[in-house]
Amino acid sequence: MAIDLKPQSAFAVAQQRLERAAQVMNLPDDSLRMLKEVKRELTVHFPVQLDNGSVHVYTGYRVQHNISRGPAKGGLRYAADLTLDMVKALAMLMTWKCAVVGIPYGGAKGGVTVDPKALSKNELEHLTRRYATEIALLIGPERDVPAPDLGTNAQVMAWIMDTISMHTGHSVTASVTGKPVDVGGSQGRHESPGRGITYLTLEGLKYLRIDDETPTVAVQGFGHVGASTARLLQDAGLRVVAVGDSKGAVYNSKGLDLAALREHRQYRGGVSGFKKADDLSPRELLELPVTVLVPAARENQITAENASRLQARLITEAANAAIAPDADDILHDKGIFVLPDILANSGGVVVSYFEWVQDLQAFFWEEEEINTKLHHVITRAFYEVLHLSVNKRLNMRTAAYALAVQRVANANSVRGIYP
Ligand code: GLU
């Protein structure tokens, strides 16, 4: 039999995972067909004048996969390798993410094919404002609400909110989440992805009854999400023994001084060469004998090639699609408990939801209240997925997908088909 060695499209992988979930829930074919495609995909090409006076034409996207449960929701990614296929896959993932934690949104994703680090602040602002204008026909508090993702941040969200507001003639703070607190952002939004990952990891450890030792942790990725996750897990009493970034990784079995490591990274541009720790390659970090592994960097880090060498007991999949589909069964057979991406990294969008609610009601909550509400939503979702996983003998990813897909299918079905 000929083996197809073509790299699989990210959207095809997302569709396969949907099909598997649909199968275990006995979803009718009509229902599956409606969920397999994205609802809208907008591609825009637009010019930006660079600081040297030349004009560059960029390509951007906004894709809405499903809006049956509420407005479209999802981040904007600025990355040099961004494609429409990837944005479609990530938009579908957002639909499941919002459904699995039970917040009233559909799923969307967008972004621009650009390396944001290669632009000056002035160029980044012009690119952002023009891109926001191009996709403005889709955006709004009741329609589609963007947020930060890889390569974008609170400042970029402030520019987008300002651009939409200028077009509308008044401030529309609820059109975007992940904004700075000065312009309708929420307390706790910045740290919410790391906080969600931490709450879930602690629930996972409790379920696995790993309470007789100080659990050790390796975190791959020391960007915004990885760094705050490492710190929050350490604050919760776990021992962070390894941290890696795109260039290297460091390991100390007694635990790392994370504040000193952050300073070192700022000064040296990477974690490698940190005193009081041994250097490792980013791949070696994944194979360490730790209790918890948190891949918080990029997609496809754990594949059929390295999955059998992993030694962690629990993996919290912080980065979207960090585990390739061909690795799932290997990890399951090894008895490694996986908290899948749509559950593990939902903290960001849950607090985005709180931000949107606060903007709409113009009444803001204290950080403690936000964190308590986040804990409640995440823990409820964890146990709902766990029950399905135990009752139907599914791994946690399939259970999370199945729960989410069923909720969206129910919304489609109860609404019926127009006209
Ligand atoms: N980009 C984040 C994610 O993928 C946050 C999305 C949001 O807050 O809308 O979950």
Residues whose N, C-alpha, C, O or C-beta is under 5 A from the ligand:
A	BS01	LIG	K73 G74 G75 V145 P146 A147 P148 D149 N345 G348 V349 S352
